[in-house]
Amino acid sequence: MYSISGLYAITDGPRQDFRAAVEAALAGGTSVLQYRDKTGDHARRLSEARWLSEVCAARGVPMIVNDDIGLAVACGAAGVHLGADDQSLALARERLGAQAIIGISCYDSIERARLAVAEGASYVAFGAFFSSPTKPSARSASIGLLHQSADLGVPRVAIGGITPDNAPLLIEAGADSVAVISAVFGSTDIRASAERFSGLFPRSSRDTP
């Protein structure tokens, strides 16, 4: 069983050095890796996702597919992450199975998080906590939301404009994991950036069985 904790790195779409970038993020201590690619290049996405699923499995790191249940099934991913406009959690569970990791974006809503947990979500994600270069118009979430959600019983992932400097505020407030796109994959030294984030978490929380 995988754990959702530590650095949750999210890929940033098509890039020529995709494999090298992913390898660097994993070498830097990434604990969870999400494949996020919003393009319509289905053949490339499937090829990359299958490769990523194999690489992550070999390292004991859960590989999550953003939004696309069908792609998650096709590439053998550990799970899928769903937003408000995506397919249902129930469908994801039906297609991926009881052991799959299913994450739900809950934005700034504790009510949505409680509903997601009741429906069987594996983890919930809150944010954006800070201004995000990936989603500049994202809804803002307060750090207090992490305190309010302490009794949910599932891991809580914080996302949105997170850097090694502001991540400790979220971790101290109760975030089990911080999801990062730009501050890892937009860095000139991806491995070093991943190491800075992963170093913010106790070693035991970064280990996966």
HELIX and SHEET records of a PDB file:
HELIX    1   1 PHE A   18  ALA A   27  1                                  10    
HELIX    2   2 HIS A   42  ARG A   59  1                                  18    
HELIX    3   3 ILE A   69  CYS A   75  1                                   7    
HELIX    4   4 LEU A   89  LEU A   96  1                                   8    
HELIX    5   5 ILE A  110  ALA A  118  1                                   9    
HELIX    6   6 GLY A  144  GLN A  148  1                                   5    
HELIX    7   7 ALA A  167  ALA A  173  1                                   7    
HELIX    8   8 SER A  182  PHE A  185  1                                   4    
HELIX    9   9 ILE A  190  SER A  198  1                                   9    
HELIX   10  10 ARG A  203  ARG A  206  1                                   4    
SHEET    1   A 9 GLY A   6  ILE A  10  0                                        
SHEET    2   A 9 VAL A  32  TYR A  35  1                                        
SHEET    3   A 9 MET A  63  ASN A  66  1                                        
SHEET    4   A 9 GLY A  79  LEU A  82  1                                        
SHEET    5   A 9 ILE A 101  TYR A 107  1                                        
SHEET    6   A 9 TYR A 123  PHE A 126  1                                        
SHEET    7   A 9 ARG A 156  ILE A 159  1                                        
SHEET    8   A 9 SER A 177  VAL A 180  1                                        
SHEET    9   A 9 GLY A   6  ILE A  10  1                                        
END                                                                             
